[in-house]
């Protein structure tokens, strides 16, 4: 399994003349049975500052977001499944 960071985009929610307020990380992944959608993830400025010197730290943040999305997917799919009527 592998996550590769492909881009770092800074968000400037208070205008470009101010300090950045957050970061979006773009990535690609391979080797997973559950395929993440590959959309950039948003992290806070503080998360980026803490992890910017460590590629593993940034990958950890991406993996954490993928896990959160997978949990939400499973919850939503289970709710949908439970709403279906089974054949009798």
N, CA, C and O atoms as a GROMACS GRO file, in nm:
protein
  352
    1UNK      N    1   0.084  -0.117   0.000
    1UNK     CA    2   0.000   0.000   0.000
    1UNK      C    3   0.089   0.124   0.000
    1UNK      O    4   0.198   0.126   0.058
    2UNK      N    5   0.039   0.227  -0.067
    2UNK     CA    6   0.122   0.345  -0.080
    2UNK      C    7   0.035   0.469  -0.100
    2UNK      O    8  -0.064   0.465  -0.172
    3UNK      N    9   0.074   0.578  -0.035
    3UNK     CA   10   0.016   0.710  -0.057
    3UNK      C   11   0.130   0.801  -0.099
    3UNK      O   12   0.234   0.805  -0.033
    4UNK      N   13   0.111   0.874  -0.208
    4UNK     CA   14   0.211   0.968  -0.255
    4UNK      C   15   0.149   1.107  -0.258
    4UNK      O   16   0.048   1.128  -0.325
    5UNK      N   17   0.210   1.202  -0.188
    5UNK     CA   18   0.164   1.341  -0.192
    5UNK      C   19   0.206   1.400  -0.326
    5UNK      O   20   0.324   1.397  -0.361
    6UNK      N   21   0.109   1.453  -0.401
    6UNK     CA   22   0.139   1.508  -0.533
    6UNK      C   23   0.129   1.659  -0.541
    6UNK      O   24   0.170   1.720  -0.639
    7UNK      N   25   0.074   1.720  -0.437
    7UNK     CA   26   0.062   1.864  -0.439
    7UNK      C   27   0.024   1.921  -0.304
    7UNK      O   28  -0.044   1.857  -0.224
    8UNK      N   29   0.070   2.043  -0.280
    8UNK     CA   30   0.036   2.117  -0.159
    8UNK      C   31  -0.014   2.254  -0.204
    8UNK      O   32   0.060   2.330  -0.265
    9UNK      N   33  -0.140   2.284  -0.174
    9UNK     CA   34  -0.200   2.413  -0.211
    9UNK      C   35  -0.241   2.487  -0.084
    9UNK      O   36  -0.312   2.433   0.001
   10UNK      N   37  -0.195   2.609  -0.073
   10UNK     CA   38  -0.225   2.689   0.045
   10UNK      C   39  -0.357   2.764   0.026
   10UNK      O   40  -0.384   2.817  -0.082
   11UNK      N   41  -0.439   2.766   0.132
   11UNK     CA   42  -0.567   2.840   0.129
   11UNK      C   43  -0.547   2.974   0.199
   11UNK      O   44  -0.483   2.983   0.304
   12UNK      N   45  -0.603   3.078   0.138
   12UNK     CA   46  -0.595   3.214   0.191
   12UNK      C   47  -0.736   3.267   0.209
   12UNK      O   48  -0.784   3.346   0.128
   13UNK      N   49  -0.802   3.222   0.317
   13UNK     CA   50  -0.941   3.260   0.339
   13UNK      C   51  -0.957   3.406   0.380
   13UNK      O   52  -1.068   3.459   0.373
   14UNK      N   53  -0.851   3.471   0.424
   14UNK     CA   54  -0.857   3.612   0.464
   14UNK      C   55  -0.794   3.703   0.360
   14UNK      O   56  -0.765   3.819   0.390
   15UNK      N   57  -0.773   3.653   0.239
   15UNK     CA   58  -0.710   3.731   0.134
   15UNK      C   59  -0.562   3.699   0.120
   15UNK      O   60  -0.497   3.654   0.214
   16UNK      N   61  -0.512   3.724   0.001
   16UNK     CA   62  -0.374   3.688  -0.030
   16UNK      C   63  -0.272   3.778   0.039
   16UNK      O   64  -0.154   3.744   0.044
   17UNK      N   65  -0.315   3.891   0.092
   17UNK     CA   66  -0.223   3.979   0.163
   17UNK      C   67  -0.205   3.937   0.309
   17UNK      O   68  -0.128   3.999   0.383
   18UNK      N   69  -0.277   3.830   0.351
   18UNK     CA   70  -0.267   3.776   0.486
   18UNK      C   71  -0.196   3.641   0.483
   18UNK      O   72  -0.174   3.585   0.375
   19UNK      N   73  -0.160   3.590   0.600
   19UNK     CA   74  -0.096   3.460   0.611
   19UNK      C   75  -0.195   3.351   0.567
   19UNK      O   76  -0.316   3.371   0.577
   20UNK      N   77  -0.146   3.239   0.520
   20UNK     CA   78  -0.236   3.131   0.478
   20UNK      C   79  -0.310   3.075   0.599
   20UNK      O   80  -0.261   3.079   0.711
   21UNK      N   81  -0.431   3.022   0.572
   21UNK     CA   82  -0.517   2.975   0.681
   21UNK      C   83  -0.530   2.824   0.684
   21UNK      O   84  -0.574   2.768   0.785
   22UNK      N   85  -0.495   2.757   0.578
   22UNK     CA   86  -0.505   2.612   0.572
   22UNK      C   87  -0.435   2.560   0.449
   22UNK      O   88  -0.379   2.637   0.370
   23UNK      N   89  -0.439   2.430   0.433
   23UNK     CA   90  -0.368   2.365   0.322
   23UNK      C   91  -0.454   2.253   0.267
   23UNK      O   92  -0.524   2.186   0.341
   24UNK      N   93  -0.448   2.234   0.135
   24UNK     CA   94  -0.508   2.117   0.072
   24UNK      C   95  -0.396   2.029   0.020
   24UNK      O   96  -0.307   2.076  -0.051
   25UNK      N   97  -0.401   1.900   0.056
   25UNK     CA   98  -0.302   1.804   0.010
   25UNK      C   99  -0.363   1.718  -0.099
   25UNK      O  100  -0.467   1.656  -0.078
   26UNK      N  101  -0.300   1.716  -0.215
   26UNK     CA  102  -0.341   1.626  -0.323
   26UNK      C  103  -0.254   1.502  -0.314
   26UNK      O  104  -0.138   1.508  -0.274
   27UNK      N  105  -0.311   1.388  -0.352
   27UNK     CA  106  -0.237   1.262  -0.338
   27UNK      C  107  -0.289   1.160  -0.438
   27UNK      O  108  -0.397   1.174  -0.495
   28UNK      N  109  -0.210   1.056  -0.456
   28UNK     CA  110  -0.253   0.937  -0.528
   28UNK      C  111  -0.225   0.819  -0.436
   28UNK      O  112  -0.138   0.825  -0.350
   29UNK      N  113  -0.301   0.713  -0.456
   29UNK     CA  114  -0.282   0.595  -0.372
   29UNK      C  115  -0.286   0.471  -0.460
   29UNK      O  116  -0.344   0.472  -0.568
   30UNK      N  117  -0.225   0.366  -0.410
   30UNK     CA  118  -0.229   0.239  -0.482
   30UNK      C  119  -0.218   0.125  -0.382
   30UNK      O  120  -0.166   0.142  -0.272
   31UNK      N  121  -0.269   0.010  -0.421
   31UNK     CA  122  -0.257  -0.108  -0.339
   31UNK      C  123  -0.362  -0.124  -0.231
   31UNK      O  124  -0.345  -0.206  -0.141
   32UNK      N  125  -0.470  -0.047  -0.238
   32UNK     CA  126  -0.577  -0.056  -0.139
   32UNK      C  127  -0.696  -0.129  -0.198
   32UNK      O  128  -0.730  -0.109  -0.314
   33UNK      N  129  -0.760  -0.213  -0.118
   33UNK     CA  130  -0.885  -0.277  -0.162
   33UNK      C  131  -0.996  -0.173  -0.169
   33UNK      O  132  -1.075  -0.173  -0.264
   34UNK      N  133  -1.003  -0.085  -0.070
   34UNK     CA  134  -1.096   0.028  -0.070
   34UNK      C  135  -1.027   0.140  -0.143
   34UNK      O  136  -0.920   0.185  -0.102
   35UNK      N  137  -1.085   0.187  -0.251
   35UNK     CA  138  -1.020   0.289  -0.332
   35UNK      C  139  -1.068   0.428  -0.292
   35UNK      O  140  -1.182   0.464  -0.319
   36UNK      N  141  -0.981   0.508  -0.228
   36UNK     CA  142  -1.021   0.644  -0.195
   36UNK      C  143  -1.042   0.725  -0.322
   36UNK      O  144  -0.984   0.694  -0.426
   37UNK      N  145  -1.125   0.827  -0.313
   37UNK     CA  146  -1.161   0.902  -0.434
   37UNK      C  147  -1.052   0.996  -0.483
   37UNK      O  148  -1.063   1.050  -0.593
   38UNK      N  149  -0.948   1.016  -0.405
   38UNK     CA  150  -0.835   1.094  -0.452
   38UNK      C  151  -0.855   1.245  -0.451
   38UNK      O  152  -0.768   1.318  -0.499
   39UNK      N  153  -0.967   1.293  -0.398
   39UNK     CA  154  -0.986   1.437  -0.388
   39UNK      C  155  -0.890   1.492  -0.284
   39UNK      O  156  -0.857   1.423  -0.188
   40UNK      N  157  -0.845   1.615  -0.303
   40UNK     CA  158  -0.755   1.673  -0.204
   40UNK      C  159  -0.820   1.676  -0.065
   40UNK      O  160  -0.942   1.692  -0.054
   41UNK      N  161  -0.741   1.662   0.038
   41UNK     CA  162  -0.793   1.675   0.173
   41UNK      C  163  -0.752   1.811   0.228
   41UNK      O  164  -0.648   1.865   0.193
   42UNK      N  165  -0.836   1.864   0.314
   42UNK     CA  166  -0.806   1.992   0.377
   42UNK      C  167  -0.753   1.967   0.517
   42UNK      O  168  -0.808   1.887   0.593
   43UNK      N  169  -0.647   2.038   0.550
   43UNK     CA  170  -0.591   2.032   0.684
   43UNK      C  171  -0.572   2.175   0.733
   43UNK      O  172  -0.571   2.270   0.654
   44UNK      N  173  -0.558   2.190   0.863
   44UNK     CA  174  -0.538   2.323   0.918
   44UNK      C  175  -0.394   2.369   0.899
   44UNK      O  176  -0.304   2.290   0.869
   45UNK      N  177  -0.375   2.497   0.917
   45UNK     CA  178  -0.240   2.553   0.911
   45UNK      C  179  -0.152   2.486   1.018
   45UNK      O  180  -0.036   2.455   0.992
   46UNK      N  181  -0.208   2.466   1.136
   46UNK     CA  182  -0.132   2.406   1.245
   46UNK      C  183  -0.090   2.263   1.213
   46UNK      O  184   0.023   2.223   1.241
   47UNK      N  185  -0.183   2.185   1.153
   47UNK     CA  186  -0.148   2.047   1.115
   47UNK      C  187  -0.035   2.047   1.012
   47UNK      O  188   0.057   1.966   1.020
   48UNK      N  189  -0.043   2.140   0.916
   48UNK     CA  190   0.062   2.148   0.814
   48UNK      C  191   0.194   2.188   0.877
   48UNK      O  192   0.297   2.125   0.850
   49UNK      N  193   0.194   2.292   0.960
   49UNK     CA  194   0.317   2.339   1.023
   49UNK      C  195   0.383   2.227   1.104
   49UNK      O  196   0.505   2.213   1.103
   50UNK      N  197   0.302   2.148   1.174
   50UNK     CA  198   0.355   2.039   1.257
   50UNK      C  199   0.416   1.929   1.172
   50UNK      O  200   0.514   1.866   1.214
   51UNK      N  201   0.361   1.903   1.054
   51UNK     CA  202   0.400   1.786   0.975
   51UNK      C  203   0.475   1.818   0.846
   51UNK      O  204   0.511   1.725   0.773
   52UNK      N  205   0.499   1.943   0.815
   52UNK     CA  206   0.554   1.976   0.683
   52UNK      C  207   0.695   1.925   0.658
   52UNK      O  208   0.734   1.907   0.543
   53UNK      N  209   0.771   1.902   0.762
   53UNK     CA  210   0.906   1.852   0.745
   53UNK      C  211   0.911   1.700   0.731
   53UNK      O  212   1.016   1.643   0.704
   54UNK      N  213   0.795   1.636   0.748
   54UNK     CA  214   0.790   1.490   0.746
   54UNK      C  215   0.688   1.443   0.642
   54UNK      O  216   0.568   1.461   0.659
   55UNK      N  217   0.738   1.382   0.534
   55UNK     CA  218   0.645   1.328   0.435
   55UNK      C  219   0.557   1.221   0.497
   55UNK      O  220   0.440   1.208   0.460
   56UNK      N  221   0.610   1.144   0.592
   56UNK     CA  222   0.528   1.044   0.660
   56UNK      C  223   0.418   1.112   0.741
   56UNK      O  224   0.307   1.060   0.750
   57UNK      N  225   0.448   1.228   0.800
   57UNK     CA  226   0.348   1.301   0.876
   57UNK      C  227   0.233   1.345   0.788
   57UNK      O  228   0.117   1.333   0.828
   58UNK      N  229   0.263   1.396   0.669
   58UNK     CA  230   0.158   1.437   0.575
   58UNK      C  231   0.080   1.316   0.526
   58UNK      O  232  -0.042   1.321   0.514
   59UNK      N  233   0.151   1.206   0.498
   59UNK     CA  234   0.083   1.083   0.455
   59UNK      C  235  -0.007   1.031   0.566
   59UNK      O  236  -0.115   0.979   0.537
   60UNK      N  237   0.035   1.043   0.692
   60UNK     CA  238  -0.046   1.002   0.806
   60UNK      C  239  -0.177   1.080   0.806
   60UNK      O  240  -0.283   1.022   0.830
   61UNK      N  241  -0.172   1.212   0.780
   61UNK     CA  242  -0.293   1.293   0.777
   61UNK      C  243  -0.386   1.248   0.665
   61UNK      O  244  -0.508   1.243   0.684
   62UNK      N  245  -0.330   1.215   0.548
   62UNK     CA  246  -0.411   1.165   0.436
   62UNK      C  247  -0.474   1.032   0.474
   62UNK      O  248  -0.594   1.012   0.454
   63UNK      N  249  -0.394   0.940   0.530
   63UNK     CA  250  -0.447   0.808   0.568
   63UNK      C  251  -0.557   0.823   0.672
   63UNK      O  252  -0.657   0.751   0.666
   64UNK      N  253  -0.540   0.914   0.767
   64UNK     CA  254  -0.641   0.936   0.870
   64UNK      C  255  -0.772   0.983   0.808
   64UNK      O  256  -0.880   0.939   0.848
   65UNK      N  257  -0.764   1.073   0.709
   65UNK     CA  258  -0.884   1.122   0.640
   65UNK      C  259  -0.950   1.009   0.561
   65UNK      O  260  -1.072   0.998   0.560
   66UNK      N  261  -0.870   0.924   0.495
   66UNK     CA  262  -0.925   0.811   0.420
   66UNK      C  263  -0.999   0.718   0.515
   66UNK      O  264  -1.108   0.670   0.482
   67UNK      N  265  -0.941   0.691   0.631
   67UNK     CA  266  -1.007   0.605   0.730
   67UNK      C  267  -1.139   0.666   0.777
   67UNK      O  268  -1.239   0.595   0.792
   68UNK      N  269  -1.140   0.795   0.799
   68UNK     CA  270  -1.262   0.863   0.840
   68UNK      C  271  -1.368   0.852   0.731
   68UNK      O  272  -1.485   0.826   0.759
   69UNK      N  273  -1.328   0.873   0.605
   69UNK     CA  274  -1.421   0.862   0.493
   69UNK      C  275  -1.473   0.718   0.479
   69UNK      O  276  -1.590   0.698   0.448
   70UNK      N  277  -1.385   0.619   0.501
   70UNK     CA  278  -1.426   0.478   0.491
   70UNK      C  279  -1.528   0.446   0.600
   70UNK      O  280  -1.626   0.377   0.574
   71UNK      N  281  -1.504   0.496   0.722
   71UNK     CA  282  -1.600   0.474   0.830
   71UNK      C  283  -1.736   0.534   0.795
   71UNK      O  284  -1.839   0.471   0.817
   72UNK      N  285  -1.734   0.655   0.741
   72UNK     CA  286  -1.860   0.720   0.702
   72UNK      C  287  -1.928   0.642   0.591
   72UNK      O  288  -2.050   0.626   0.592
   73UNK      N  289  -1.850   0.594   0.494
   73UNK     CA  290  -1.905   0.514   0.384
   73UNK      C  291  -1.973   0.388   0.438
   73UNK      O  292  -2.083   0.355   0.396
   74UNK      N  293  -1.907   0.319   0.530
   74UNK     CA  294  -1.962   0.195   0.588
   74UNK      C  295  -2.091   0.225   0.664
   74UNK      O  296  -2.189   0.152   0.653
   75UNK      N  297  -2.091   0.332   0.741
   75UNK     CA  298  -2.212   0.371   0.815
   75UNK      C  299  -2.327   0.401   0.719
   75UNK      O  300  -2.438   0.353   0.739
   76UNK      N  301  -2.300   0.479   0.616
   76UNK     CA  302  -2.404   0.514   0.520
   76UNK      C  303  -2.453   0.392   0.442
   76UNK      O  304  -2.573   0.378   0.418
   77UNK      N  305  -2.362   0.304   0.404
   77UNK     CA  306  -2.400   0.184   0.330
   77UNK      C  307  -2.482   0.090   0.418
   77UNK      O  308  -2.578   0.030   0.372
   78UNK      N  309  -2.444   0.078   0.544
   78UNK     CA  310  -2.520  -0.006   0.638
   78UNK      C  311  -2.660   0.049   0.658
   78UNK      O  312  -2.757  -0.027   0.661
   79UNK      N  313  -2.672   0.180   0.673
   79UNK     CA  314  -2.804   0.243   0.687
   79UNK      C  315  -2.888   0.215   0.564
   79UNK      O  316  -3.006   0.181   0.577
   80UNK      N  317  -2.830   0.229   0.446
   80UNK     CA  318  -2.902   0.201   0.322
   80UNK      C  319  -2.944   0.054   0.315
   80UNK      O  320  -3.059   0.023   0.285
   81UNK      N  321  -2.850  -0.034   0.344
   81UNK     CA  322  -2.879  -0.178   0.341
   81UNK      C  323  -2.992  -0.213   0.435
   81UNK      O  324  -3.081  -0.291   0.399
   82UNK      N  325  -2.991  -0.157   0.555
   82UNK     CA  326  -3.094  -0.186   0.654
   82UNK      C  327  -3.230  -0.130   0.615
   82UNK      O  328  -3.332  -0.173   0.669
   83UNK      N  329  -3.233  -0.037   0.522
   83UNK     CA  330  -3.361   0.020   0.476
   83UNK      C  331  -3.425  -0.064   0.366
   83UNK      O  332  -3.542  -0.044   0.332
   84UNK      N  333  -3.350  -0.158   0.311
   84UNK     CA  334  -3.402  -0.242   0.202
   84UNK      C  335  -3.488  -0.355   0.257
   84UNK      O  336  -3.462  -0.409   0.364
   85UNK      N  337  -3.588  -0.389   0.181
   85UNK     CA  338  -3.672  -0.504   0.218
   85UNK      C  339  -3.613  -0.628   0.154
   85UNK      O  340  -3.583  -0.630   0.035
   86UNK      N  341  -3.597  -0.732   0.235
   86UNK     CA  342  -3.541  -0.856   0.183
   86UNK      C  343  -3.653  -0.944   0.130
   86UNK      O  344  -3.767  -0.937   0.175
   87UNK      N  345  -3.618  -1.029   0.033
   87UNK     CA  346  -3.714  -1.124  -0.024
   87UNK      C  347  -3.755  -1.224   0.084
   87UNK      O  348  -3.673  -1.268   0.165
   88UNK      N  349  -3.881  -1.259   0.083
   88UNK     CA  350  -3.929  -1.355   0.185
   88UNK      C  351  -3.953  -1.489   0.122
   88UNK      O  352  -3.994  -1.583   0.191
   0.00000   0.00000   0.00000
